[in-house]
Amino acid sequence: MTETYGAEIAVVTVTYSPGETLDRFLDTLEKATTRPVHVILADNGSTDGAPEAAAAARSNVELVRTGGNLGYGGGANRGVAALDACHGWVVISNPDVEWEPGSLDELIAAAERWPRGGAFGPLITEPSGAVYPSAREVPSLGKGIGHGVLGKVWPGNPWTRAYKQSASDVRERVAGWLSGSCFLIRREAFDSVDGFDSRYFMYFEDVDLGERLSRAGWQNVYVPSAKVMHVQGVSTAKASTRMLAAHHESAYRFIADRHQGPLWAPVRAAIKAGLALRLKMETR
């Protein structure tokens, strides 16, 4: 039976010792929309006290303990599951994001223009002001290999340029997938694909979600009139080697899931070996 949801907005942010960035996230969120917003802190085991302090100080903030470090997608799924049915719109975001005034209202307005839009992503900038490529193509096997092998040594290669098109193609449009660091999603769309695939501990969970939304008939819409700034790496920097390993593991999972069966076995083996070598070179 399909759940019927209301029109209220909720924000789910996955926390893991987010530090002072959480207060900036919540402070700027207050100016991002004129509508009331309920915030879920899906906490994956913070030890810095920041989520507890935020929930105690703010009446619209609720702390939901996930019971362990479930990764980003798993934590977000747990946060969404804790919401009442009145919340038909959900923002899923990292806690180290800062919102520009009116940016969440811009995403909601875009949803009215795109009735088949399932997910809506803002323009994301880095602290330097550079535009982060947050609305990309779903990588084909060839483009993925080209970007993975040459991206660091030849950043301007054609495969990387195509993959990171949103750094230059700044207009409202349909994308293959949207960065999981901050996006608005119809809860109906989220349900239709059973949310994030929790097998992805970190990385590629947003690529996988975007592709599955497209297959289910939804659009991933890039809305650059809505803007946020992403500090990036506050939690993951504490375990950078482990996060690199997670990135390579997720990359392999994404490719292997889409190239199954005995005929693809040699390709999977070659990609697995290549990713292992790339990880060794990056962590030596």
KOLVOTOR-245564 format. One record per residue (C-alpha): x, y negated, z. Coordinates in nm, 3 decimals. Example, Ala and Ser with C-alpha at 12.3 -4.5 7.8 and 13.67 -1.06 7.14 Angstrom:
<pt <1.230,0.450,0.780>>
<pt <1.367,0.106,0.714>>
//
This chain:
<pt <0.000,0.000,0.000>>
<pt <0.137,-0.343,-0.099>>
<pt <0.172,-0.591,0.187>>
<pt <0.004,-0.930,0.146>>
<pt <0.217,-1.217,0.268>>
<pt <0.145,-1.576,0.362>>
<pt <0.317,-1.889,0.232>>
<pt <0.543,-1.968,0.528>>
<pt <0.924,-1.979,0.499>>
<pt <1.174,-1.786,0.705>>
<pt <1.552,-1.790,0.699>>
<pt <1.755,-1.478,0.772>>
<pt <2.125,-1.528,0.838>>
<pt <2.357,-1.241,0.923>>
<pt <2.591,-1.334,1.208>>
<pt <2.918,-1.181,1.320>>
<pt <3.092,-1.423,1.557>>
<pt <3.011,-1.723,1.333>>
<pt <3.159,-1.985,1.567>>
<pt <3.072,-2.351,1.530>>
<pt <2.962,-2.307,1.167>>
<pt <2.627,-2.175,1.291>>
<pt <2.532,-2.508,1.449>>
<pt <2.619,-2.691,1.126>>
<pt <2.407,-2.442,0.933>>
<pt <2.107,-2.497,1.159>>
<pt <2.152,-2.875,1.184>>
<pt <2.163,-2.921,0.806>>
<pt <1.878,-2.674,0.754>>
<pt <1.649,-2.909,0.949>>
<pt <1.693,-3.169,0.672>>
<pt <1.672,-2.923,0.384>>
<pt <1.292,-2.897,0.398>>
<pt <0.991,-3.083,0.535>>
<pt <0.820,-2.751,0.611>>
<pt <0.851,-2.556,0.935>>
<pt <1.105,-2.275,0.913>>
<pt <1.149,-1.971,1.136>>
<pt <1.511,-1.856,1.160>>
<pt <1.622,-1.500,1.230>>
<pt <1.981,-1.445,1.339>>
<pt <2.043,-1.082,1.240>>
<pt <2.342,-1.024,1.463>>
<pt <2.589,-0.752,1.371>>
<pt <2.773,-0.755,1.702>>
<pt <2.901,-1.108,1.769>>
<pt <3.132,-1.155,2.066>>
<pt <3.168,-1.537,2.060>>
<pt <2.827,-1.621,2.214>>
<pt <2.730,-1.851,1.926>>
<pt <2.409,-1.667,1.823>>
<pt <2.288,-1.643,2.184>>
<pt <2.352,-2.015,2.239>>
<pt <2.170,-2.113,1.921>>
<pt <1.864,-1.900,2.004>>
<pt <1.849,-2.043,2.356>>
<pt <1.876,-2.404,2.238>>
<pt <1.636,-2.401,1.941>>
<pt <1.270,-2.300,1.959>>
<pt <1.251,-2.189,1.594>>
<pt <1.552,-1.956,1.617>>
<pt <1.516,-1.587,1.706>>
<pt <1.805,-1.350,1.780>>
<pt <1.762,-0.998,1.641>>
<pt <2.038,-0.755,1.733>>
<pt <2.095,-0.499,1.457>>
<pt <2.256,-0.247,1.692>>
<pt <2.598,-0.247,1.528>>
<pt <2.792,-0.387,1.236>>
<pt <2.563,-0.285,0.950>>
<pt <2.735,-0.500,0.690>>
<pt <2.574,-0.792,0.510>>
<pt <2.295,-0.616,0.323>>
<pt <2.205,-0.385,0.609>>
<pt <2.193,-0.675,0.853>>
<pt <1.978,-0.883,0.616>>
<pt <1.736,-0.593,0.570>>
<pt <1.698,-0.565,0.947>>
<pt <1.632,-0.939,0.975>>
<pt <1.367,-0.939,0.703>>
<pt <1.197,-0.638,0.862>>
<pt <1.159,-0.838,1.186>>
<pt <0.948,-1.109,1.017>>
<pt <0.572,-1.145,1.048>>
<pt <0.353,-1.111,0.737>>
<pt <0.287,-1.485,0.735>>
<pt <0.638,-1.533,0.589>>
<pt <0.611,-1.480,0.214>>
<pt <0.933,-1.668,0.135>>
<pt <1.270,-1.570,0.279>>
<pt <1.605,-1.743,0.253>>
<pt <1.895,-1.503,0.299>>
<pt <2.216,-1.688,0.375>>
<pt <2.557,-1.675,0.532>>
<pt <2.582,-1.884,0.851>>
<pt <2.880,-2.081,0.715>>
<pt <2.661,-2.268,0.465>>
<pt <2.572,-2.638,0.493>>
<pt <2.254,-2.762,0.325>>
<pt <2.208,-3.087,0.137>>
<pt <1.891,-3.278,0.235>>
<pt <1.585,-3.151,0.049>>
<pt <1.768,-2.853,-0.103>>
<pt <1.532,-2.585,0.030>>
<pt <1.232,-2.784,-0.092>>
<pt <1.400,-2.792,-0.436>>
<pt <1.415,-2.411,-0.437>>
<pt <1.047,-2.386,-0.342>>
<pt <0.954,-2.634,-0.616>>
<pt <1.146,-2.426,-0.870>>
<pt <0.945,-2.120,-0.768>>
<pt <0.632,-2.299,-0.889>>
<pt <0.794,-2.350,-1.230>>
<pt <0.902,-1.985,-1.257>>
<pt <0.605,-1.761,-1.167>>
<pt <0.809,-1.445,-1.247>>
<pt <1.104,-1.574,-1.051>>
<pt <1.192,-1.333,-0.773>>
<pt <1.509,-1.497,-0.641>>
<pt <1.625,-1.859,-0.660>>
<pt <1.985,-1.964,-0.605>>
<pt <2.119,-2.315,-0.540>>
<pt <2.432,-2.473,-0.677>>
<pt <2.707,-2.378,-0.433>>
<pt <3.015,-2.591,-0.384>>
<pt <3.336,-2.514,-0.201>>
<pt <3.469,-2.754,0.066>>
<pt <3.693,-2.908,-0.204>>
<pt <3.383,-3.000,-0.404>>
<pt <3.452,-2.743,-0.676>>
<pt <3.145,-2.562,-0.810>>
<pt <3.142,-2.196,-0.712>>
<pt <3.021,-1.960,-0.991>>
<pt <2.716,-1.835,-0.805>>
<pt <2.486,-1.742,-1.096>>
<pt <2.653,-1.483,-1.315>>
<pt <2.598,-1.211,-1.570>>
<pt <2.573,-0.852,-1.451>>
<pt <2.914,-0.724,-1.562>>
<pt <2.922,-0.457,-1.830>>
<pt <3.185,-0.188,-1.792>>
<pt <3.416,-0.357,-2.043>>
<pt <3.376,-0.707,-1.901>>
<pt <3.413,-0.576,-1.548>>
<pt <3.741,-0.405,-1.629>>
<pt <3.869,-0.708,-1.820>>
<pt <3.785,-0.944,-1.534>>
<pt <3.916,-0.704,-1.267>>
<pt <4.248,-0.639,-1.438>>
<pt <4.323,-0.987,-1.577>>
<pt <4.128,-1.223,-1.352>>
<pt <4.418,-1.309,-1.122>>
<pt <4.702,-1.314,-1.376>>
<pt <4.504,-1.480,-1.660>>
<pt <4.210,-1.669,-1.506>>
<pt <4.103,-1.811,-1.843>>
<pt <4.056,-1.474,-2.012>>
<pt <3.726,-1.441,-2.205>>
<pt <3.585,-1.170,-1.976>>
<pt <3.633,-1.380,-1.662>>
<pt <3.496,-1.691,-1.836>>
<pt <3.181,-1.504,-1.936>>
<pt <3.142,-1.347,-1.592>>
<pt <3.181,-1.679,-1.410>>
<pt <2.967,-1.882,-1.649>>
<pt <2.784,-2.080,-1.380>>
<pt <3.090,-2.289,-1.300>>
<pt <3.037,-2.462,-1.636>>
<pt <2.675,-2.377,-1.729>>
<pt <2.509,-2.600,-1.468>>
<pt <2.141,-2.602,-1.566>>
<pt <1.823,-2.439,-1.441>>
<pt <1.816,-2.098,-1.607>>
<pt <1.781,-1.723,-1.561>>
<pt <2.096,-1.543,-1.445>>
<pt <2.187,-1.177,-1.413>>
<pt <2.241,-1.213,-1.038>>
<pt <2.276,-1.480,-0.771>>
<pt <2.534,-1.512,-0.497>>
<pt <2.416,-1.348,-0.175>>
<pt <2.574,-1.628,0.025>>
<pt <2.251,-1.829,-0.011>>
<pt <1.929,-1.766,-0.204>>
<pt <1.551,-1.784,-0.165>>
<pt <1.350,-1.473,-0.248>>
<pt <0.982,-1.387,-0.272>>
<pt <0.922,-1.126,-0.006>>
<pt <0.706,-0.938,-0.254>>
<pt <1.007,-0.915,-0.487>>
<pt <1.236,-0.807,-0.203>>
<pt <0.994,-0.530,-0.109>>
<pt <0.954,-0.415,-0.469>>
<pt <1.320,-0.304,-0.481>>
<pt <1.342,-0.197,-0.112>>
<pt <1.573,-0.487,-0.029>>
<pt <1.949,-0.456,-0.028>>
<pt <2.116,-0.120,-0.081>>
<pt <2.275,-0.077,0.262>>
<pt <2.541,0.157,0.122>>
<pt <2.725,-0.161,0.024>>
<pt <2.887,-0.272,0.348>>
<pt <3.015,-0.597,0.197>>
<pt <3.041,-0.731,-0.160>>
<pt <2.845,-0.631,-0.471>>
<pt <2.525,-0.595,-0.267>>
<pt <2.406,-0.916,-0.437>>
<pt <2.506,-0.797,-0.786>>
<pt <2.320,-0.472,-0.725>>
<pt <2.013,-0.654,-0.588>>
<pt <2.001,-0.895,-0.881>>
<pt <2.018,-0.618,-1.137>>
<pt <1.747,-0.415,-0.963>>
<pt <1.522,-0.722,-0.943>>
<pt <1.563,-0.771,-1.318>>
<pt <1.481,-0.407,-1.385>>
<pt <1.166,-0.447,-1.173>>
<pt <1.050,-0.737,-1.392>>
<pt <1.162,-1.030,-1.177>>
<pt <1.386,-1.318,-1.279>>
<pt <1.693,-1.445,-1.094>>
<pt <1.673,-1.822,-1.134>>
<pt <1.965,-2.062,-1.090>>
<pt <1.845,-2.398,-0.951>>
<pt <2.139,-2.644,-0.949>>
<pt <1.918,-2.933,-0.833>>
<pt <1.933,-2.758,-0.493>>
<pt <2.281,-2.783,-0.344>>
<pt <2.465,-2.623,-0.054>>
<pt <2.829,-2.610,0.053>>
<pt <2.984,-2.277,0.154>>
<pt <3.281,-2.283,0.391>>
<pt <3.349,-1.912,0.316>>
<pt <3.535,-1.648,0.505>>
<pt <3.481,-1.750,0.869>>
<pt <3.405,-1.394,0.978>>
<pt <3.575,-1.199,0.699>>
<pt <3.906,-1.384,0.740>>
<pt <3.951,-1.204,1.072>>
<pt <3.981,-0.871,0.889>>
<pt <4.102,-0.967,0.542>>
<pt <4.271,-0.635,0.461>>
<pt <3.960,-0.442,0.562>>
<pt <3.744,-0.677,0.354>>
<pt <3.965,-0.628,0.048>>
<pt <3.923,-0.253,0.089>>
<pt <3.545,-0.300,0.120>>
<pt <3.544,-0.511,-0.197>>
<pt <3.719,-0.241,-0.399>>
<pt <3.501,0.034,-0.252>>
<pt <3.186,-0.160,-0.344>>
<pt <3.314,-0.229,-0.695>>
<pt <3.364,0.143,-0.748>>
<pt <3.021,0.226,-0.606>>
<pt <2.853,-0.024,-0.838>>
<pt <3.024,0.123,-1.146>>
<pt <2.988,0.488,-1.040>>
<pt <2.615,0.450,-0.967>>
<pt <2.561,0.330,-1.324>>
<pt <2.784,0.584,-1.497>>
<pt <2.682,0.917,-1.351>>
<pt <2.713,1.270,-1.484>>
<pt <3.001,1.488,-1.606>>
<pt <3.061,1.292,-1.928>>
<pt <3.153,0.984,-1.727>>
<pt <3.374,1.173,-1.480>>
<pt <3.706,1.085,-1.652>>
<pt <3.605,0.716,-1.666>>
<pt <3.508,0.715,-1.298>>
<pt <3.837,0.882,-1.206>>
<pt <4.039,0.628,-1.406>>
<pt <3.851,0.333,-1.253>>
<pt <3.892,0.473,-0.902>>
<pt <4.267,0.512,-0.956>>
<pt <4.294,0.166,-1.106>>
<pt <4.107,0.006,-0.816>>
<pt <4.323,0.192,-0.564>>
<pt <4.637,0.062,-0.737>>
<pt <4.499,-0.293,-0.746>>
<pt <4.416,-0.276,-0.375>>
<pt <4.766,-0.149,-0.295>>
<pt <4.921,-0.438,-0.488>>
<pt <4.699,-0.697,-0.316>>
<pt <4.764,-0.569,0.036>>
<pt <5.132,-0.482,0.019>>
//
